[in-house]
Amino acid sequence: MTTFALIHGGGGSAFDWHLLEAELRGRGHGTVAMDLPMSDPQAGLWDYADAVVQATGEHRPLVVVAHSWGGFVGPLACLRARAAALVLVTAMIPSPGETPEDWWERSGRPASGIEDEYELYFHDVPRDLADRVLAHDRALAAKTSMDRAHREPWPLAAWPDVTTRYLLCRDDRLFVPEFVRRHVKERLGITPDEMPGGHMVMLSRPGELADYLVRVLPAG
């Protein structure tokens, strides 16, 4: 049995993963989803990584799954937890010394031009489910500051020595496929895996995402 550590994106929460957790557990695996310390304005990126490590405890083997903004945290958590693998799900890929705030311009990510959050993030998620997730995450977002983490340079000198996969979601309107393919090649030197789904694929296609995660587990 593998344990999946599930790291949410900016403005999200552990609740974003609840459907995927059920799917993974139904396949015989363990899951740990945690809320990152976004309400603490003094929490830095290593503090976010430590929140992942504390939540996972001694569960091994461990695969870290990082979504969206969580791409800045996933590699750090892998180092601290000695994870077996890292899976980036439509995630930001940091460069050494780059802040999350600067990533948007430095990565060359094109603006979506979409103002409505349902159309941008949840266009393929059932509306009632999207409403429930947004209500939950907005209640937490009211307490969110993340000042230091947002402006803190990514602290690693190079990508950690951990097996890394990237999942591109072909219907994502925030990080569109053309940008993602280039971004992954430039920063990781690999070709991303692809599946249908929008930015919140863990809500729109949890079963397919679970199948993918189980399929790409590292040998041993």
JOKAUR-V362076 format. One record per residue. N is the residue number from 1. BURIAL is I if it has 9 or more other ideal C-beta (glycine too) atoms within 8 Angstrom, else O. Layout:
# JOKAUR-V362076
N_BURIAL, N_BURIAL
This chain:
# JOKAUR-V362076
1_O, 2_I, 3_I, 4_I, 5_I, 6_I, 7_I, 8_I, 9_I, 10_I, 11_O, 12_I, 13_I, 14_I, 15_I, 16_I, 17_I, 18_I, 19_I, 20_I, 21_I, 22_I, 23_I, 24_I, 25_I, 26_O, 27_O, 28_O, 29_I, 30_I, 31_I, 32_I, 33_I, 34_I, 35_I, 36_I, 37_I, 38_I, 39_O, 40_O, 41_O, 42_O, 43_I, 44_I, 45_I, 46_O, 47_I, 48_I, 49_I, 50_I, 51_I, 52_I, 53_I, 54_O, 55_I, 56_I, 57_O, 58_O, 59_O, 60_O, 61_O, 62_I, 63_I, 64_I, 65_I, 66_I, 67_I, 68_I, 69_I, 70_I, 71_I, 72_I, 73_I, 74_I, 75_I, 76_I, 77_I, 78_I, 79_I, 80_I, 81_I, 82_O, 83_I, 84_I, 85_I, 86_I, 87_I, 88_I, 89_I, 90_I, 91_I, 92_I, 93_I, 94_I, 95_O, 96_I, 97_O, 98_I, 99_I, 100_I, 101_O, 102_O, 103_I, 104_O, 105_O, 106_O, 107_I, 108_O, 109_I, 110_O, 111_O, 112_O, 113_O, 114_O, 115_O, 116_O, 117_O, 118_I, 119_I, 120_I, 121_I, 122_I, 123_I, 124_O, 125_I, 126_O, 127_O, 128_O, 129_I, 130_I, 131_O, 132_O, 133_I, 134_I, 135_O, 136_I, 137_I, 138_O, 139_O, 140_I, 141_O, 142_O, 143_O, 144_I, 145_O, 146_I, 147_O, 148_I, 149_I, 150_I, 151_O, 152_I, 153_O, 154_I, 155_O, 156_I, 157_O, 158_O, 159_O, 160_I, 161_O, 162_I, 163_O, 164_I, 165_I, 166_I, 167_I, 168_I, 169_I, 170_I, 171_I, 172_I, 173_I, 174_I, 175_I, 176_I, 177_I, 178_O, 179_I, 180_I, 181_I, 182_I, 183_I, 184_I, 185_I, 186_O, 187_O, 188_I, 189_O, 190_I, 191_O, 192_I, 193_I, 194_O, 195_I, 196_O, 197_I, 198_I, 199_I, 200_I, 201_I, 202_I, 203_I, 204_I, 205_I, 206_I, 207_O, 208_I, 209_I, 210_I, 211_O, 212_I, 213_I, 214_I, 215_O, 216_I, 217_I, 218_O, 219_O, 220_O
